[in-house]
Amino acid sequence: MGRGPFQVHDFVGQKRALAPALRLQDGATARGEPAPHMLFTGPSGTGKSLAAMTLARRAGAEMTKFLGKATTAEIAQKLTQMNLCDIGFYDECHGLENDAQELLMDAIDSGHVPGKLVPGADPAGHVAIPPLTLILATDRPGKLLNSLLKRIPLPVRFKPYPVDEMKEIVARIGDRRGVLLSAQAARDLARVCHGLPRRAEHHVNNLRLTFADSERRKLGLEDVRTYLDEVGLDEDGLDEMAREYVRFLRRNRVASADAVAGFLGTDVEYLKCQVEQPLRFRGLVTVGRGGRVLTEKGKEWAAEKLKARKKGDTRG
């Protein structure tokens, strides 16, 4: 029997990305120090929040979560309430205004925040914050100030998960939700998650709601195929918008993001973050200087789907 996927507590996968963070955290913990500040980058849904919680748990620390729109006052007040070696997690940190990012820079450099931002403190003075770890998470790191990025010593890049790891994640989510899945069903569902655990959460819950007896009998491959068909996904987990995207590129050969978004009736941000992700994950589309084009695999896939459409398969 082969070795199972890399795992830390409840977190599965991302061994190459997390190994340096785990080693540095162990060294810091042994010295009674906080782990270095970290920058988590990668597609939305790859488990950055769970990874931060896992690091807090293994260090016996508390994690304070900040949203990307947090104000300087909210950030300063929470930082002063944290304890030695705690973790401050900034989800979607690309949404932080420049003044909030500058506050974090000052906190990193000086170990304190302006008193005027903390209720009850001397507005002309400063309030110390304990040594702690800041983890910034984003899928758009280019929106952060360069001066802030330079103060984060450990970048951690999350990538979409391979099918074997996704299968383990799907099975764990099924166990947690009480959904019984055969090994074949778990693997087939893992294939259509396109490497994103968040999609696995959605699919498993949708599967639970699709079959009223999902907690009493083991769902199999045919159940998964039935569910995918009912929600409009093909066997590759692609919806109608993604299939229209491929057909558009097949006709036009190359197109800009604006042109594709206009054809699909959506905005460019949604196109890049949602529609393109599964297509690029499956190697069907690539983005170059000239625009979006189908790969050779994408051309073959599109040709097969065209044949299926001619035979009456509406999902082709």
SERO-4910 file (N, C-alpha, C, O; in steps of 0.05 Angstrom, whole numbers):
BEGIN
 pado doro    nc1    nc2    nc3   cac1   cac2   cac3    cc1    cc2    cc3    oc1    oc2    oc3
  Met    A     17    -24      0      0      0      0     18     25      0     37     27     16
  Gly    A     12     44    -18     27     68    -19     23     87      4      4     85     19
  Arg    A     43    104      8     41    123     30     19    144     24     16    152      1
  Gly    A      4    151     45    -17    171     41     -6    199     37     18    204     40
  Pro    A    -23    218     30    -15    245     25     -3    258     50     -9    250     72
  Phe    A     15    277     46     26    293     67      4    306     84    -15    316     73
  Gln    A      7    305    111    -14    315    128     -2    327    153     17    316    165
  Val    A    -13    350    161     -6    362    187    -33    368    201    -48    385    192
  His    A    -38    354    223    -64    355    236    -86    350    215    -86    328    203
  Asp    A   -104    368    212   -126    364    193   -120    374    165   -136    372    147
  Phe    A    -96    385    161    -89    397    135    -75    376    118    -56    363    127
  Val    A    -84    372     94    -73    352     75    -60    366     52    -72    384     40
  Gly    A    -36    357     44    -23    366     20     -5    391     24      0    400     46
  Gln    A      4    402      1     21    426      0     48    421     15     58    439     28
  Lys    A     59    397     13     83    391     28    106    409     20    120    421     37
  Arg    A    111    412     -6    133    429    -15    130    458     -6    150    471      2
  Ala    A    105    468     -6    101    496      2    104    500     32    116    519     41
  Leu    A     94    481     48     93    484     77    118    475     92    123    483    114
  Ala    A    134    458     80    157    447     94    175    468    106    183    466    129
  Pro    A    183    489     91    200    510    103    187    524    126    200    530    146
  Ala    A    160    529    124    146    543    145    145    526    170    149    536    192
  Leu    A    141    499    167    140    482    190    167    480    204    169    480    228
  Arg    A    188    479    188    215    477    200    222    503    215    233    501    237
  Leu    A    216    525    203    222    551    216    205    555    241    215    565    261
  Gln    A    180    546    240    163    548    263    174    530    286    174    539    309
  Asp    A    183    506    279    194    489    300    218    502    313    222    501    338
  Gly    A    236    514    297    259    527    308    252    551    325    265    555    346
  Ala    A    232    566    317    224    589    332    211    580    359    216    592    380
  Thr    A    194    560    357    180    550    381    200    540    402    197    544    426
  Ala    A    221    526    392    241    516    411    256    539    425    266    535    447
  Arg    A    256    562    413    270    585    425    250    604    439    258    625    450
  Gly    A    224    597    439    204    614    452    199    639    436    191    659    447
  Glu    A    203    638    410    200    661    392    177    656    373    169    633    368
  Pro    A    165    677    362    145    673    341    158    665    315    181    671    310
  Ala    A    143    650    299    153    643    272    156    668    255    143    688    261
  Pro    A    172    667    234    174    691    217    147    698    204    130    681    201
  His    A    145    723    197    121    732    182    120    718    155    141    712    143
  Met    A     96    712    145     93    697    121     73    710    102     55    724    110
  Leu    A     78    704     76     59    713     55     49    688     41     64    674     27
  Phe    A     23    682     44     11    659     31     -2    669      4    -20    686      5
  Thr    A      7    659    -18     -4    666    -44    -14    641    -58     -6    618    -51
  Gly    A    -32    645    -77    -43    622    -92    -72    626    -97    -84    644    -85
  Pro    A    -84    610   -114   -113    613   -120   -130    611    -96   -124    598    -76
  Ser    A   -152    626    -97   -172    624    -76   -183    596    -74   -189    583    -94
  Gly    A   -186    586    -49   -196    559    -45   -176    537    -42   -183    514    -41
  Thr    A   -150    545    -40   -129    524    -38   -121    518     -9   -103    502     -4
  Gly    A   -135    530     10   -131    522     38   -113    541     54   -101    532     74
  Lys    A   -110    566     46    -92    584     60   -101    589     88    -85    591    107
  Ser    A   -127    593     91   -138    598    119   -134    574    137   -126    577    160
  Leu    A   -139    550    126   -136    525    143   -106    521    149   -100    512    171
  Ala    A    -88    528    131    -60    525    136    -51    544    159    -35    536    176
  Ala    A    -62    568    159    -55    587    181    -66    576    208    -52    578    228
  Met    A    -90    566    208   -101    554    233    -84    530    242    -81    526    266
  Thr    A    -75    515    223    -58    491    229    -32    500    242    -23    488    262
  Leu    A    -19    521    232      5    531    243      1    541    272     17    536    290
  Ala    A    -22    554    276    -29    564    303    -33    540    322    -23    540    345
  Arg    A    -47    520    313    -53    497    329    -27    482    337    -24    475    361
  Arg    A    -10    478    318     14    462    325     34    477    343     51    465    356
  Ala    A     31    504    343     48    520    361     35    526    387     47    538    405
  Gly    A     10    516    391     -5    522    415    -11    552    419    -12    562    441
  Ala    A    -15    565    396    -20    594    396    -49    600    388    -63    583    377
  Glu    A    -57    624    393    -83    634    384    -80    648    357    -60    659    351
  Met    A   -101    646    340   -101    660    315   -123    681    314   -146    675    320
  Thr    A   -115    706    308   -135    727    304   -137    733    275   -118    737    261
  Lys    A   -162    732    265   -166    735    236   -175    764    230   -192    775    243
  Phe    A   -162    775    210   -169    802    200   -179    799    171   -169    783    156
  Leu    A   -199    815    164   -209    815    137   -194    836    121   -183    855    132
  Gly    A   -195    833     95   -180    851     77   -188    880     79   -173    897     71
  Lys    A   -212    886     89   -221    914     91   -217    925    119   -229    946    125
  Ala    A   -202    912    136   -198    921    163   -186    949    163   -169    956    147
  Thr    A   -196    966    182   -185    993    184   -161    994    202   -155    974    216
  Thr    A   -147   1016    202   -123   1018    219   -130   1016    249   -115   1004    264
  Ala    A   -153   1027    256   -162   1025    284   -167    996    292   -159    988    314
  Glu    A   -181    982    275   -188    954    281   -162    937    283   -159    921    301
  Ile    A   -143    942    265   -118    927    265   -102    933    290    -92    915    304
  Ala    A   -100    959    296    -84    967    320    -95    956    346    -80    946    362
  Gln    A   -121    958    349   -134    948    373   -130    918    377   -124    908    399
  Lys    A   -134    903    355   -131    874    357   -102    866    362    -97    847    377
  Leu    A    -83    880    349    -55    873    353    -47    876    383    -31    860    393
  Thr    A    -57    897    396    -49    901    424    -63    881    442    -54    878    465
  Gln    A    -83    868    433    -97    848    450    -86    820    447    -94    801    461
  Met    A    -67    816    428    -56    790    423    -33    784    442    -23    801    456
  Asn    A    -26    758    444     -5    749    463     20    741    448     20    738    424
  Leu    A     41    736    463     67    728    452     64    703    434     51    684    442
  Cys    A     75    705    411     75    683    391     48    676    378     46    657    364
  Asp    A     28    693    383      3    688    370      6    694    340     26    705    331
  Ile    A    -15    687    324    -15    691    295    -37    710    287    -60    707    295
  Gly    A    -30    731    272    -49    749    261    -52    742    231    -33    745    216
  Phe    A    -76    733    224    -80    724    196    -97    744    181   -119    750    188
  Tyr    A    -86    754    159    -99    774    142   -108    762    116    -93    759     97
  Asp    A   -134    754    116   -145    741     92   -152    762     71   -161    784     78
  Glu    A   -147    756     46   -152    775     24   -139    802     30   -151    823     28
  Cys    A   -114    801     38   -100    825     47    -96    845     25    -89    868     30
  His    A   -100    837     -1    -98    857    -22   -119    878    -20   -118    899    -33
  Gly    A   -140    874     -3   -161    894      1   -153    915     22   -168    934     26
  Leu    A   -131    912     36   -122    931     56   -115    958     43   -100    958     23
  Glu    A   -125    979     54   -118   1006     44    -88   1011     50    -76    998     67
  Asn    A    -77   1030     36    -48   1036     39    -41   1043     68    -20   1036     78
  Asp    A    -59   1058     81    -52   1066    109    -52   1042    127    -37   1042    147
  Ala    A    -69   1022    122    -69    998    138    -43    982    133    -31    971    151
  Gln    A    -35    980    108    -10    967    101     14    981    114     33    968    124
  Glu    A     14   1007    114     35   1023    127     36   1018    157     57   1017    169
  Leu    A     12   1015    169     11   1009    198     25    982    203     39    980    223
  Leu    A     20    962    186     32    936    190     63    939    187     78    926    202
  Met    A     72    955    169    101    959    165    113    971    191    134    961    200
  Asp    A    100    991    202    110   1003    226    109    983    250    128    983    266
  Ala    A     88    967    251     86    947    273    109    927    270    121    919    291
  Ile    A    115    918    246    137    899    242    163    912    249    180    899    262
  Asp    A    168    937    242    194    950    246    198    958    276    220    954    287
  Ser    A    177    969    288    180    980    314    168    964    337    176    968    361
  Gly    A    150    946    331    137    931    352    116    947    368    110    940    391
  His    A    106    968    356     85    983    370     66    996    349     72    996    325
  Val    A     43   1006    359     24   1020    342     18   1047    354     22   1051    378
  Pro    A      9   1066    338      3   1093    349    -19   1092    371    -39   1079    367
  Gly    A    -15   1106    393    -34   1107    414    -61   1119    406    -81   1112    418
  Lys    A    -61   1136    386    -86   1149    378   -106   1129    366   -129   1135    363
  Leu    A    -96   1105    359   -113   1085    347   -124   1065    368   -141   1048    362
  Val    A   -115   1068    393   -122   1049    414   -138   1063    436   -127   1082    448
  Pro    A   -163   1056    440   -179   1069    461   -166   1068    488   -156   1048    497
  Gly    A   -165   1091    502   -154   1093    528   -124   1098    529   -113   1102    551
  Ala    A   -111   1097    506    -82   1101    506    -76   1131    502    -93   1146    493
  Asp    A    -51   1138    508    -42   1166    503    -42   1171    473    -26   1158    459
  Pro    A    -58   1189    463    -59   1193    434    -33   1203    422    -29   1202    398
  Ala    A    -16   1215    440     10   1225    430     32   1204    432     54   1208    423
  Gly    A     25   1181    444     46   1161    448     42   1136    431     29   1137    410
  His    A     54   1114    440     52   1089    425     45   1066    445     49   1068    469
  Val    A     33   1045    434     26   1021    449     41    998    439     40    992    415
  Ala    A     55    984    456     71    961    447     54    937    440     32    933    452
  Ile    A     63    922    421     49    896    414     69    874    419     93    878    416
  Pro    A     60    851    428     79    829    433     91    818    408     79    820    386
  Pro    A    114    805    410    125    792    386    106    770    376     98    752    391
  Leu    A     98    772    351     79    753    340     84    748    311    102    761    299
  Thr    A     68    731    299     71    725    270     48    736    254     25    731    261
  Leu    A     54    750    233     34    760    215     34    742    190     55    737    178
  Ile    A     11    733    182      8    717    158    -11    732    139    -34    735    146
  Leu    A     -1    740    117    -17    754     97    -24    734     75     -7    720     64
  Ala    A    -50    733     68    -59    713     48    -73    728     25    -90    745     30
  Thr    A    -67    721      1    -79    734    -22    -74    719    -48    -55    703    -50
  Asp    A    -92    723    -67    -88    712    -94    -80    735   -113    -78    731   -137
  Arg    A    -75    759   -101    -67    782   -117    -45    797   -102    -49    820    -94
  Pro    A    -22    785    -99      0    797    -84     10    823    -96     22    840    -82
  Gly    A      6    827   -122     16    851   -135      2    876   -126     11    898   -131
  Lys    A    -21    873   -112    -36    896   -101    -25    906    -74    -34    926    -64
  Leu    A     -6    891    -63      6    899    -38     29    918    -43     42    917    -64
  Leu    A     34    936    -24     57    954    -26     83    939    -27     87    920    -11
  Asn    A    100    946    -44    126    933    -47    142    934    -20    156    915    -13
  Ser    A    139    957     -7    154    960     19    143    941     40    158    933     58
  Leu    A    118    934     39    107    914     58    117    886     50    125    870     67
  Leu    A    116    880     24    125    853     15    154    848     23    161    826     31
  Lys    A    171    869     23    199    866     30    203    860     59    224    850     67
  Arg    A    183    865     75    185    860    104    175    832    112    176    825    135
  Ile    A    165    816     93    155    790     98    177    770     90    181    766     66
  Pro    A    191    757    109    214    740    102    207    713     89    225    701     77
  Leu    A    182    703     92    177    676     82    152    675     63    130    676     73
  Pro    A    157    674     37    134    671     19    127    641     17    145    624     15
  Val    A    101    635     17     92    607     15     71    607     -7     50    619     -5
  Arg    A     78    593    -29     60    592    -52     44    566    -53     55    544    -54
  Phe    A     17    569    -51     -1    547    -53     -9    542    -82    -15    560    -97
  Lys    A    -10    516    -89    -18    508   -116    -42    490   -115    -48    478    -94
  Pro    A    -58    488   -136    -80    469   -137    -70    441   -131    -47    434   -138
  Tyr    A    -86    425   -119    -78    398   -109    -81    377   -131    -99    379   -147
  Pro    A    -63    358   -131    -66    335   -150    -89    318   -141    -99    320   -118
  Val    A    -99    300   -159   -123    285   -154   -120    267   -129   -139    264   -114
  Asp    A    -97    255   -125    -94    237   -102    -98    252    -75   -111    241    -57
  Glu    A    -88    276    -73    -92    292    -49   -121    301    -47   -133    302    -26
  Met    A   -132    309    -70   -160    317    -70   -179    295    -62   -199    299    -48
  Lys    A   -172    270    -70   -189    247    -62   -189    244    -32   -210    239    -20
  Glu    A   -166    247    -20   -164    246     10   -181    268     22   -194    264     42
  Ile    A   -179    292     11   -194    315     21   -224    310     19   -239    315     37
  Val    A   -233    300     -5   -261    294     -9   -271    274     11   -292    277     23
  Ala    A   -255    253     15   -263    232     34   -266    243     63   -284    236     77
  Arg    A   -247    261     70   -248    272     97   -273    291    100   -286    290    121
  Ile    A   -279    306     80   -302    323     81   -327    306     82   -346    313     97
  Gly    A   -328    284     67   -351    266     68   -354    255     96   -377    253    106
  Asp    A   -333    246    109   -334    236    136   -345    257    155   -362    251    172
  Arg    A   -335    281    152   -344    303    170   -373    309    167   -387    316    186
  Arg    A   -383    307    142   -411    314    137   -430    289    138   -454    292    134
  Gly    A   -418    266    143   -434    242    145   -443    232    118   -463    217    116
  Val    A   -429    238     96   -435    229     69   -418    205     63   -393    206     64
  Leu    A   -431    182     57   -416    157     52   -409    156     22   -427    158      5
  Leu    A   -383    154     16   -374    154    -11   -356    129    -17   -339    122      0
  Ser    A   -361    116    -39   -343     95    -47   -316    107    -56   -315    131    -61
  Ala    A   -295     91    -58   -269    101    -66   -271    113    -95   -258    133   -100
  Gln    A   -286     99   -112   -289    109   -140   -304    135   -141   -297    153   -156
  Ala    A   -325    138   -124   -340    163   -123   -323    186   -113   -324    208   -124
  Ala    A   -307    180    -92   -290    201    -81   -269    210   -102   -264    234   -104
  Arg    A   -258    192   -117   -238    199   -137   -251    215   -160   -240    235   -170
  Asp    A   -275    207   -169   -289    221   -190   -296    249   -182   -294    268   -197
  Leu    A   -305    252   -157   -312    278   -147   -286    295   -144   -287    319   -149
  Ala    A   -265    283   -136   -239    297   -134   -230    308   -161   -219    330   -162
  Arg    A   -235    294   -182   -227    302   -209   -240    329   -217   -228    345   -230
  Val    A   -265    333   -209   -280    356   -218   -277    380   -199   -289    401   -202
  Cys    A   -259    377   -178   -254    399   -160   -232    418   -171   -228    440   -160
  His    A   -218    409   -191   -197    425   -204   -176    434   -184   -166    457   -186
  Gly    A   -170    417   -165   -148    422   -146   -155    441   -124   -137    449   -109
  Leu    A   -181    447   -120   -188    467    -99   -205    454    -77   -228    445    -83
  Pro    A   -195    452    -53   -211    441    -31   -238    455    -26   -257    442    -18
  Arg    A   -239    480    -31   -264    494    -27   -286    484    -46   -309    482    -38
  Arg    A   -278    476    -70   -298    464    -88   -306    437    -78   -329    429    -81
  Ala    A   -288    423    -65   -295    397    -53   -316    400    -32   -335    384    -30
  Glu    A   -314    421    -16   -334    427      5   -361    430     -8   -381    419      1
  His    A   -362    446    -30   -387    452    -43   -399    426    -56   -423    421    -53
  His    A   -382    411    -70   -392    387    -83   -403    366    -64   -424    354    -69
  Val    A   -388    362    -42   -397    342    -23   -423    350    -10   -441    333     -7
  Asn    A   -426    375     -3   -451    384      8   -474    382    -12   -496    374     -5
  Asn    A   -469    390    -37   -489    388    -58   -498    359    -62   -521    353    -67
  Leu    A   -478    341    -61   -483    313    -65   -501    303    -42   -519    287    -46
  Arg    A   -495    312    -18   -511    305      6   -540    313      2   -559    298     10
  Leu    A   -544    337     -9   -572    347    -13   -586    334    -37   -610    332    -37
  Thr    A   -570    325    -56   -582    313    -80   -593    285    -73   -614    278    -84
  Phe    A   -580    271    -56   -589    244    -48   -597    243    -19   -580    245     -1
  Ala    A   -622    241    -13   -633    242     14   -622    219     31   -621    221     56
  Asp    A   -613    197     18   -603    174     34   -573    173     35   -561    152     40
  Ser    A   -560    196     30   -530    196     28   -517    189     54   -493    181     55
  Glu    A   -531    192     77   -520    184    103   -525    155    110   -515    145    130
  Arg    A   -541    142     94   -549    114    100   -537     93     81   -534     70     88
  Arg    A   -531    102     57   -519     83     38   -494     96     25   -492    121     23
  Lys    A   -476     79     15   -452     89      3   -457     98    -25   -466     82    -42
  Leu    A   -452    123    -31   -456    134    -58   -434    124    -76   -410    124    -69
  Gly    A   -441    117   -101   -422    106   -120   -417    124   -143   -426    147   -144
  Leu    A   -403    114   -163   -396    129   -186   -420    139   -201   -420    162   -210
  Glu    A   -440    123   -204   -464    131   -219   -478    154   -205   -490    171   -218
  Asp    A   -478    154   -179   -490    176   -163   -476    202   -169   -488    223   -173
  Val    A   -449    201   -169   -434    225   -175   -440    235   -203   -443    259   -207
  Arg    A   -441    217   -223   -447    225   -250   -475    237   -252   -479    257   -267
  Thr    A   -494    226   -238   -521    237   -238   -522    265   -226   -534    283   -237
  Tyr    A   -507    269   -204   -506    295   -192   -494    315   -211   -504    337   -214
  Leu    A   -471    309   -224   -458    327   -242   -476    335   -265   -477    358   -273
  Asp    A   -491    315   -276   -509    321   -298   -531    340   -289   -539    358   -304
  Glu    A   -541    336   -265   -563    353   -255   -555    382   -251   -571    400   -254
  Val    A   -530    386   -243   -521    413   -238   -507    426   -263   -496    447   -261
  Gly    A   -508    411   -285   -498    422   -310   -468    421   -314   -456    436   -330
  Leu    A   -455    402   -301   -426    398   -304   -421    374   -321   -434    353   -317
  Asp    A   -401    375   -338   -394    352   -354   -375    334   -338   -369    339   -314
  Glu    A   -365    312   -350   -349    293   -336   -322    305   -327   -308    294   -310
  Asp    A   -314    328   -338   -290    342   -330   -296    364   -309   -278    378   -301
  Gly    A   -321    366   -301   -328    386   -281   -330    414   -293   -329    434   -277
  Leu    A   -333    417   -319   -336    443   -331   -365    451   -336   -381    434   -345
  Asp    A   -372    476   -330   -399    484   -334   -403    496   -362   -384    497   -378
  Glu    A   -427    505   -368   -433    515   -395   -417    539   -402   -408    542   -425
  Met    A   -411    557   -383   -395    581   -389   -367    573   -397   -356    585   -416
  Ala    A   -355    554   -383   -329    545   -390   -328    532   -418   -309    535   -433
  Arg    A   -349    517   -424   -350    504   -450   -354    524   -472   -343    521   -494
  Glu    A   -370    545   -467   -373    567   -486   -347    581   -491   -340    589   -513
  Tyr    A   -331    585   -469   -305    597   -471   -287    581   -491   -275    593   -508
  Val    A   -287    555   -488   -270    538   -505   -280    540   -534   -264    543   -552
  Arg    A   -306    539   -538   -317    541   -565   -310    568   -578   -304    570   -602
  Phe    A   -310    590   -562   -304    616   -572   -275    617   -581   -269    628   -603
  Leu    A   -256    606   -565   -228    605   -573   -224    587   -597   -206    593   -614
  Arg    A   -239    566   -599   -236    548   -622   -243    563   -648   -230    558   -669
  Arg    A   -262    580   -647   -270    595   -671   -251    619   -676   -245    625   -699
  Asn    A   -241    631   -655   -225    656   -658   -195    652   -655   -180    671   -661
  Arg    A   -187    629   -646   -159    621   -643   -145    636   -620   -132    624   -603
  Val    A   -147    663   -619   -135    678   -598   -154    701   -591   -167    713   -608
  Ala    A   -155    708   -565   -173    730   -556   -163    742   -530   -150    728   -514
  Ser    A   -169    767   -526   -162    781   -501   -182    773   -480   -204    763   -485
  Ala    A   -175    779   -455   -193    774   -433   -219    790   -436   -241    781   -430
  Asp    A   -216    815   -445   -239    832   -449   -258    820   -470   -283    821   -467
  Ala    A   -247    809   -491   -263    798   -513   -278    773   -503   -302    770   -509
  Val    A   -264    756   -489   -277    732   -478   -299    739   -458   -321    728   -459
  Ala    A   -292    757   -440   -312    765   -420   -336    778   -433   -359    773   -424
  Gly    A   -332    794   -453   -354    806   -467   -372    786   -480   -396    788   -479
  Phe    A   -360    766   -493   -375    745   -506   -392    729   -486   -414    722   -491
  Leu    A   -380    724   -462   -394    708   -442   -413    724   -426   -430    713   -411
  Gly    A   -412    750   -428   -430    767   -412   -422    769   -383   -440    770   -366
  Thr    A   -397    770   -378   -387    772   -350   -365    792   -349   -359    804   -369
  Asp    A   -354    797   -325   -332    816   -322   -305    801   -323   -304    777   -319
  Val    A   -284    816   -328   -257    804   -331   -248    791   -305   -235    770   -306
  Glu    A   -254    804   -282   -244    792   -257   -257    765   -252   -243    746   -244
  Tyr    A   -283    762   -257   -296    736   -254   -285    716   -274   -281    693   -267
  Leu    A   -280    725   -298   -268    708   -319   -242    696   -309   -237    671   -311
  Lys    A   -224    713   -299   -198    704   -291   -198    686   -266   -184    666   -265
  Cys    A   -214    694   -247   -214    680   -221   -231    654   -221   -224    635   -207
  Gln    A   -253    654   -237   -271    631   -235   -272    615   -261   -268    590   -260
  Val    A   -277    627   -283   -282    612   -308   -256    600   -318   -255    577   -327
  Glu    A   -234    615   -317   -209    605   -329   -195    584   -311   -181    567   -321
  Gln    A   -199    586   -285   -184    568   -267   -186    539   -274   -165    526   -277
  Pro    A   -210    528   -277   -211    499   -285   -200    493   -312   -189    472   -317
  Leu    A   -203    512   -331   -193    508   -358   -162    507   -358   -150    491   -372
  Arg    A   -150    525   -343   -121    525   -341   -110    501   -325    -90    490   -331
  Phe    A   -125    494   -304   -118    471   -288   -117    446   -304    -99    429   -301
  Arg    A   -136    443   -322   -138    419   -339   -120    421   -364   -119    403   -380
  Gly    A   -106    443   -367    -87    447   -389   -101    451   -416    -89    445   -436
  Leu    A   -125    462   -416   -139    467   -440   -134    495   -452   -136    499   -476
  Val    A   -128    514   -434   -124    542   -443    -98    552   -431    -91    545   -409
  Thr    A    -85    569   -446    -61    582   -436    -63    612   -442    -77    620   -461
  Val    A    -49    628   -427    -50    657   -430    -22    666   -437     -3    662   -422
  Gly    A    -19    680   -460      6    690   -468      4    720   -474    -16    732   -468
  Arg    A     25    731   -486     25    760   -492      3    767   -512     -8    789   -511
  Gly    A     -2    749   -530    -22    754   -550    -51    751   -541    -69    761   -554
  Gly    A    -55    738   -518    -81    734   -508    -86    705   -500    -67    690   -495
  Arg    A   -111    697   -499   -119    670   -491   -120    652   -516   -131    660   -536
  Val    A   -108    628   -514   -108    609   -536   -112    581   -525   -106    575   -501
  Leu    A   -123    564   -542   -126    535   -534    -99    522   -537    -84    527   -556
  Thr    A    -92    504   -518    -69    487   -521    -75    465   -540    -98    462   -549
  Glu    A    -56    449   -547    -61    426   -564    -82    407   -551    -99    396   -564
  Lys    A    -79    404   -525    -98    387   -510   -125    400   -511   -146    386   -514
  Gly    A   -126    427   -510   -152    441   -511   -165    438   -538   -189    435   -540
  Lys    A   -149    438   -560   -159    435   -587   -171    407   -590   -193    403   -602
  Glu    A   -157    387   -579   -167    359   -581   -193    356   -565   -212    344   -574
  Trp    A   -193    368   -541   -217    367   -524   -241    380   -538   -263    369   -538
  Ala    A   -236    403   -550   -257    418   -564   -268    402   -588   -292    402   -593
  Ala    A   -250    388   -602   -259    372   -625   -276    349   -616   -296    342   -629
  Glu    A   -268    336   -594   -284    314   -583   -312    324   -574   -332    310   -579
  Lys    A   -313    347   -562   -338    358   -553   -356    365   -577   -380    362   -575
  Leu    A   -344    375   -598   -360    382   -622   -373    357   -634   -396    357   -642
  Lys    A   -358    335   -634   -369    310   -643   -392    301   -625   -413    292   -635
  Ala    A   -388    304   -599   -409    296   -580   -434    313   -584   -457    303   -582
  Arg    A   -431    339   -590   -454    357   -594   -469    348   -619   -494    348   -620
  Lys    A   -455    340   -640   -468    331   -664   -483    305   -660   -502    299   -675
  Lys    A   -475    290   -640   -489    265   -634   -512    269   -614   -526    250   -608
  Gly    A   -515    294   -605   -538    300   -588   -532    302   -559   -550    305   -543
  Asp    A   -506    302   -550   -499    306   -523   -498    335   -517   -480    349   -526
  Thr    A   -518    346   -502   -520    375   -498   -498    386   -481   -494    410   -479
  Arg    A   -483    369   -468   -461    379   -451   -435    380   -466   -414    386   -455
  Gly    A   -435    373   -492   -411    374   -508   -402    402   -515   -381    406   -528
***
